Amino acid sequence: MAVARSLNRTTQGVKTDSARVVRDRYSIKARVVTKTFSVDQRAKSNTLTASTKSTGSRAPLIAFGARPARPGGRKPTKGVSVKVRNSRKTIDGSFVARMKNGKLGIFRRSGEFGRNQDSHLERIQEIKTLAVPQAIKWQEGAQGKIASLAAARFEKRLGHEVGRVLEKMGAR
């Protein structure tokens, strides 16, 4: 039982560790990284295997520290600036907007027009960047680093859980 609990706690910690590893290279918000992770298989006392997986589509560019961060106020003259890696870059012609459904993002005019080619109904599209699973895959040594952090976390949790079991039994 202690091993199963340790494995399950480790799978939860993999989310945090992965966010830290990805954030070493990319300036993405941790929430965006952890949202892509889900526990694929939980450990039980009779099956001592657990796994997590990261799935998701491309991340919105607003998750990379956009300036301005919110719509309104002074309009950017050249566009919105973001910090994907180490330096800040300006995306020409981009702007921050909140859609009717409440979604906040960085958008660019597409050049296509809506009903009857009305010039007031120009379509816009959100600018996105790489997906989090891609970032983990492309980052050199990221998977190995996450695995070693998970192994260390498991050892620490196993000692704690065994101590709890022994304490319940009155052996400590």
Backbone bond lengths (Angstrom), bond angles and torsions (degrees), N, CA, C in turn:
res aa  C-N    CA-C-N  psi(-1)  N-CA   C-N-CA  omega(-1)  CA-C   N-CA-C  phi
1 M - - - 1.456 - - 1.530 111.32 -
2 A 1.329 116.68 -38.00 1.463 120.41 -179.67 1.523 110.99 -66.26
3 V 1.330 116.75 -36.90 1.464 120.53 179.93 1.525 109.97 -67.43
4 A 1.320 117.49 -42.06 1.466 121.36 179.86 1.525 110.49 -63.47
5 R 1.325 117.22 -43.71 1.466 120.11 178.45 1.523 111.06 -63.74
6 S 1.330 115.96 -39.62 1.468 119.80 179.10 1.524 111.10 -64.21
7 L 1.313 116.56 -42.28 1.460 120.34 178.36 1.527 111.29 -62.47
8 N 1.331 116.19 -43.95 1.459 119.94 -179.15 1.526 111.86 -65.31
9 R 1.317 116.84 -39.01 1.460 119.97 177.14 1.530 110.65 -68.25
10 T 1.314 116.47 -34.45 1.464 120.44 178.92 1.527 110.62 -66.23
11 T 1.333 117.00 -39.57 1.465 119.05 179.41 1.531 110.69 -63.08
12 Q 1.326 116.86 -34.49 1.462 119.47 176.34 1.528 110.92 -68.34
13 G 1.334 115.88 -36.71 1.458 120.49 -179.99 1.515 113.48 -72.20
14 V 1.326 117.31 -21.80 1.463 120.99 178.34 1.532 110.13 -62.33
15 K 1.320 117.29 -33.83 1.463 120.95 177.31 1.524 110.11 -58.49
16 T 1.331 115.86 -48.81 1.456 121.49 -178.92 1.520 110.84 -64.46
17 D 1.332 116.26 -45.45 1.459 120.21 -179.18 1.529 111.03 -63.09
18 S 1.317 116.99 -40.07 1.458 120.81 179.73 1.524 110.90 -65.03
19 A 1.315 115.92 -40.78 1.468 119.51 177.87 1.527 110.29 -60.40
20 R 1.322 117.05 -40.84 1.467 120.32 179.36 1.524 111.38 -66.23
21 V 1.325 116.63 -41.69 1.466 120.44 -178.68 1.534 110.40 -66.22
22 V 1.325 117.24 -44.61 1.460 120.64 -179.61 1.530 110.00 -66.00
23 R 1.317 116.65 -38.50 1.463 120.80 -178.30 1.526 112.49 -72.23
24 D 1.335 118.32 -13.50 1.461 120.14 173.49 1.527 110.38 -63.86
25 R 1.320 116.59 -33.50 1.457 120.62 -176.48 1.521 113.00 -104.43
26 Y 1.321 117.60 -40.35 1.461 121.91 -177.10 1.522 109.95 -110.87
27 S 1.324 116.62 146.74 1.463 121.88 -179.08 1.523 111.04 -91.61
28 I 1.313 116.84 49.85 1.465 122.35 -177.83 1.525 109.64 -93.16
29 K 1.308 116.13 153.25 1.459 120.11 178.19 1.527 109.66 -70.24
30 A 1.328 116.53 140.44 1.468 121.81 -177.29 1.529 111.43 -61.94
31 R 1.310 116.75 -34.71 1.462 121.52 -179.13 1.526 111.14 -60.46
32 V 1.332 116.69 -37.15 1.464 121.15 -179.54 1.525 109.95 -66.70
33 V 1.336 116.96 -37.91 1.467 120.87 -179.93 1.524 110.41 -71.09
34 T 1.325 118.15 -49.05 1.465 120.76 -175.76 1.528 112.00 -67.15
35 K 1.322 117.24 -26.36 1.464 120.53 178.48 1.524 112.60 -64.35
36 T 1.333 116.96 -26.54 1.460 120.18 -177.12 1.524 112.08 -80.24
37 F 1.328 117.96 -13.58 1.460 120.89 -176.99 1.516 111.48 -91.65
38 S 1.330 114.56 141.86 1.460 120.98 174.05 1.522 108.17 -142.03
39 V 1.331 115.20 152.10 1.462 120.10 178.31 1.520 106.71 -78.89
40 D 1.307 115.57 116.79 1.458 122.04 -177.37 1.529 110.53 -78.80
41 Q 1.326 116.28 -40.76 1.458 120.97 -178.82 1.525 108.54 -147.35
42 R 1.320 116.65 128.15 1.461 121.86 177.53 1.522 109.28 -93.66
43 A 1.311 115.59 147.70 1.465 120.76 178.39 1.520 109.82 -81.55
44 K 1.330 115.89 143.48 1.462 122.49 174.54 1.516 106.83 -124.16
45 S 1.321 116.74 170.47 1.463 119.07 -177.40 1.533 112.41 -64.93
46 N 1.335 117.42 -26.10 1.470 119.37 179.44 1.535 113.25 -96.32
47 T 1.333 118.29 -20.01 1.470 121.64 174.95 1.521 108.27 -124.35
48 L 1.300 116.31 105.50 1.462 120.95 -175.14 1.530 111.49 -94.21
49 T 1.311 115.47 58.35 1.459 121.12 173.26 1.520 108.88 -133.12
50 A 1.316 115.29 141.17 1.457 121.31 177.76 1.523 107.53 -143.23
51 S 1.321 116.25 148.57 1.455 119.48 179.24 1.522 110.75 -151.58
52 T 1.304 114.52 154.71 1.459 121.64 174.54 1.519 108.23 -124.46
53 K 1.319 115.30 159.88 1.462 118.80 175.78 1.522 108.66 -143.45
54 S 1.307 113.94 153.46 1.456 120.86 178.24 1.521 108.00 -114.50
55 T 1.318 115.58 120.46 1.455 120.79 177.48 1.518 107.85 -132.57
56 G 1.280 115.25 153.74 1.457 118.19 176.78 1.502 111.43 158.53
57 S 1.300 114.03 162.67 1.458 119.89 178.82 1.526 109.02 -90.10
58 R 1.291 115.54 -173.06 1.456 119.78 -176.96 1.526 111.31 -63.47
59 A 1.317 115.97 143.12 1.464 122.01 -177.04 1.526 110.04 -78.98
60 P 1.326 117.31 144.74 1.465 119.44 177.41 1.529 109.87 -70.02
61 L 1.302 116.06 145.29 1.459 121.51 -176.79 1.526 112.35 -66.52
62 I 1.321 117.27 -20.79 1.467 120.24 -179.65 1.529 111.48 -67.07
63 A 1.340 117.28 -17.17 1.467 121.33 179.66 1.526 112.31 -75.52
64 F 1.319 117.35 -3.00 1.455 121.48 -177.93 1.527 112.14 -107.01
65 G 1.302 117.86 45.02 1.464 122.01 174.06 1.515 113.69 61.97
66 A 1.303 116.37 57.61 1.462 120.89 -177.91 1.520 111.17 -71.89
67 R 1.346 114.43 145.35 1.464 121.36 172.82 1.509 107.54 -131.11
68 P 1.277 120.52 120.81 1.453 128.46 -1.85 1.524 111.07 -70.52
69 A 1.313 115.40 151.24 1.459 120.73 -176.05 1.522 112.39 -86.57
70 R 1.328 116.26 -20.45 1.466 120.19 -177.16 1.524 109.94 -133.90
71 P 1.323 116.88 153.86 1.465 118.89 177.27 1.520 110.60 -73.38
72 G 1.307 115.55 161.34 1.454 120.65 179.89 1.517 110.00 97.37
73 G 1.313 115.03 171.07 1.457 118.48 -178.78 1.515 111.09 76.29
74 R 1.315 115.76 -152.74 1.464 120.94 -177.84 1.525 110.07 -73.51
75 K 1.319 116.13 132.07 1.460 120.96 -179.56 1.530 109.27 -78.37
76 P 1.332 118.13 139.16 1.461 119.60 176.31 1.534 110.36 -68.41
77 T 1.332 116.78 135.70 1.464 119.51 -175.67 1.519 111.89 -73.19
78 K 1.330 118.27 -44.26 1.460 120.98 -178.77 1.514 112.30 -96.40
79 G 1.301 117.43 -33.03 1.458 121.95 -177.77 1.514 110.45 152.62
80 V 1.304 116.07 -173.64 1.461 122.74 -178.28 1.521 108.57 -85.99
81 S 1.335 116.70 139.66 1.462 119.36 176.67 1.523 109.30 -103.31
82 V 1.324 116.06 142.96 1.462 122.56 179.54 1.523 108.88 -134.03
83 K 1.321 115.12 157.59 1.459 120.81 178.56 1.525 107.53 -118.98
84 V 1.333 117.11 93.67 1.460 121.01 -177.76 1.521 110.04 -80.35
85 R 1.315 117.78 -48.93 1.470 120.84 177.75 1.516 109.43 -114.27
86 N 1.309 117.71 -107.20 1.459 120.25 -175.53 1.513 113.86 -98.65
87 S 1.327 117.09 -25.77 1.457 119.35 -176.27 1.524 110.57 -116.31
88 R 1.307 114.50 157.32 1.454 121.57 179.93 1.523 109.03 -89.22
89 K 1.343 116.40 134.72 1.459 121.91 179.91 1.519 109.66 -126.14
90 T 1.313 116.03 145.76 1.455 121.75 178.87 1.522 109.43 -100.18
91 I 1.322 115.47 130.28 1.463 121.19 176.97 1.528 106.61 -94.26
92 D 1.326 117.15 110.89 1.462 122.24 -176.25 1.527 110.93 -61.47
93 G 1.320 115.28 135.52 1.458 121.36 175.07 1.518 114.67 74.58
94 S 1.317 118.27 9.70 1.470 120.17 -178.38 1.520 110.34 -94.29
95 F 1.322 115.05 160.22 1.462 121.32 178.42 1.523 108.89 -152.20
96 V 1.331 115.35 159.19 1.467 121.67 178.75 1.520 107.65 -97.10
97 A 1.317 116.86 133.84 1.461 121.26 179.59 1.523 109.97 -146.25
98 R 1.328 113.88 155.35 1.464 120.69 174.16 1.520 107.47 -112.16
99 M 1.327 115.60 123.86 1.457 121.23 -178.69 1.530 110.51 -75.15
100 K 1.315 116.65 170.39 1.457 121.20 179.54 1.521 112.17 -62.50
101 N 1.356 117.17 -29.10 1.462 120.09 179.95 1.534 112.00 -83.05
102 G 1.335 118.01 1.61 1.462 121.79 176.75 1.512 114.25 97.30
103 K 1.319 118.46 -4.84 1.463 122.28 -178.46 1.521 110.29 -72.23
104 L 1.323 115.27 129.07 1.451 122.79 178.18 1.515 108.43 -101.66
105 G 1.319 118.10 134.20 1.455 119.69 -178.51 1.511 112.67 -163.82
106 I 1.326 114.67 174.07 1.460 121.83 174.65 1.526 106.51 -100.77
107 F 1.324 115.09 127.28 1.454 120.53 -173.96 1.525 110.80 -125.06
108 R 1.333 114.38 163.69 1.457 122.14 176.25 1.524 106.78 -140.66
109 R 1.314 116.16 145.52 1.462 120.10 177.74 1.526 109.15 -71.46
110 S 1.322 116.33 135.39 1.465 120.32 -173.11 1.527 113.84 -87.79
111 G 1.327 117.87 -19.35 1.467 120.12 -176.65 1.514 112.55 90.22
112 E 1.334 117.06 -6.51 1.470 120.78 177.10 1.523 108.03 -95.91
113 F 1.304 115.80 150.02 1.452 120.19 -178.07 1.511 110.41 -116.41
114 G 1.331 115.23 153.94 1.453 121.96 -176.31 1.510 113.01 -84.37
115 R 1.328 115.78 -137.69 1.466 122.16 -175.96 1.520 112.73 -49.71
116 N 1.296 115.18 128.98 1.471 122.94 173.81 1.525 112.85 53.80
117 Q 1.310 116.74 27.56 1.464 122.29 179.73 1.530 112.45 54.47
118 D 1.344 116.07 36.02 1.462 121.96 -179.77 1.527 108.96 -69.14
119 S 1.323 117.71 128.68 1.467 121.61 -176.53 1.526 112.58 -68.26
120 H 1.331 116.83 -17.07 1.472 119.74 178.00 1.528 111.80 -83.41
121 L 1.328 116.92 -9.65 1.457 121.12 -176.12 1.526 111.80 -111.78
122 E 1.326 116.21 43.07 1.463 119.32 178.62 1.533 109.02 -69.89
123 R 1.324 115.55 134.03 1.458 120.38 -178.07 1.525 110.33 -77.81
124 I 1.320 114.13 149.08 1.456 119.96 175.78 1.522 108.34 -122.40
125 Q 1.334 116.76 155.24 1.454 120.08 177.74 1.524 109.10 -134.93
126 E 1.325 114.73 144.54 1.456 120.24 -179.27 1.521 109.99 -75.56
127 I 1.317 115.63 141.15 1.460 120.94 178.02 1.520 107.78 -91.75
128 K 1.317 115.64 126.88 1.459 121.28 -179.89 1.514 109.41 -123.52
129 T 1.320 116.00 166.68 1.457 121.63 -179.10 1.524 108.88 -128.16
130 L 1.310 117.97 -156.69 1.456 120.70 -175.49 1.529 112.61 -66.20
131 A 1.329 115.57 158.56 1.464 121.48 176.87 1.529 108.78 -84.33
132 V 1.324 116.80 153.39 1.463 121.45 -179.41 1.531 111.62 -61.30
133 P 1.354 119.98 -43.35 1.463 118.18 176.24 1.535 112.62 -58.68
134 Q 1.330 116.90 -34.73 1.460 120.79 175.62 1.518 110.80 -64.51
135 A 1.321 116.59 -42.88 1.468 120.80 -179.09 1.522 110.42 -60.80
136 I 1.325 116.94 -40.50 1.458 120.47 179.30 1.524 110.05 -68.72
137 K 1.320 116.36 -40.43 1.463 120.89 -178.39 1.529 111.68 -68.45
138 W 1.323 116.79 -41.79 1.453 121.25 -175.94 1.519 113.14 -77.65
139 Q 1.325 116.49 -28.60 1.460 119.21 -176.95 1.525 109.20 -71.70
140 E 1.301 116.07 122.76 1.456 121.25 -174.59 1.532 110.77 -64.98
141 G 1.326 116.06 124.53 1.459 121.82 177.34 1.514 115.40 77.42
142 A 1.335 117.91 6.01 1.468 120.65 -176.87 1.523 111.44 -66.63
143 Q 1.330 117.26 -43.73 1.460 119.91 -177.55 1.527 110.44 -65.82
144 G 1.321 117.22 -40.43 1.464 120.67 177.66 1.513 111.97 -65.17
145 K 1.330 116.47 -38.99 1.465 120.79 179.48 1.533 110.89 -66.46
146 I 1.331 116.35 -41.00 1.467 120.77 178.18 1.524 109.52 -64.93
147 A 1.328 117.86 -40.93 1.469 121.55 179.27 1.519 111.47 -64.47
148 S 1.330 117.65 -40.93 1.470 119.27 179.41 1.525 111.31 -69.42
149 L 1.330 117.61 -36.66 1.468 120.35 175.83 1.528 110.83 -65.47
150 A 1.330 116.48 -37.77 1.468 120.80 178.05 1.528 110.75 -66.02
151 A 1.341 117.84 -40.14 1.464 121.04 179.12 1.524 110.74 -64.21
152 A 1.319 116.30 -42.03 1.475 119.87 178.14 1.528 110.89 -65.38
153 R 1.321 116.23 -40.92 1.464 120.33 179.12 1.530 110.30 -64.43
154 F 1.346 117.22 -39.61 1.462 121.09 179.67 1.530 110.85 -63.12
155 E 1.322 117.60 -44.90 1.468 120.70 179.56 1.522 111.29 -60.00
156 K 1.314 115.96 -43.64 1.468 120.41 179.59 1.532 110.69 -64.55
157 R 1.338 117.19 -44.85 1.463 121.34 -179.55 1.520 111.99 -66.85
158 L 1.336 117.15 -36.36 1.459 120.69 -179.49 1.527 110.63 -63.28
159 G 1.317 117.22 -43.52 1.469 120.47 176.67 1.521 111.64 -59.98
160 H 1.313 116.02 -41.44 1.466 120.79 179.29 1.525 111.66 -65.81
161 E 1.331 116.61 -45.92 1.472 120.67 -177.65 1.531 111.91 -68.01
162 V 1.329 118.01 -37.99 1.469 120.87 176.26 1.526 109.43 -63.79
163 G 1.310 117.30 -40.47 1.469 121.24 175.81 1.515 112.17 -60.39
164 R 1.333 117.17 -40.05 1.466 120.83 178.03 1.524 111.51 -64.52
165 V 1.351 116.51 -42.34 1.464 120.56 179.72 1.526 110.33 -63.19
166 L 1.321 114.94 -45.05 1.477 119.12 179.66 1.523 111.52 -63.90
167 E 1.314 116.40 -37.61 1.466 120.84 178.74 1.522 111.11 -64.83
168 K 1.328 117.10 -40.16 1.473 121.60 177.37 1.527 110.91 -62.72
169 M 1.320 115.92 -37.59 1.458 120.40 -178.75 1.522 111.41 -77.73
170 G 1.311 117.92 -10.66 1.450 121.80 179.07 1.508 113.49 85.09
171 A 1.327 117.96 16.85 1.456 121.50 -177.58 1.516 111.87 -86.84
172 R 1.275 118.45 -12.94 1.466 120.69 -178.63 1.468 112.70 -103.28
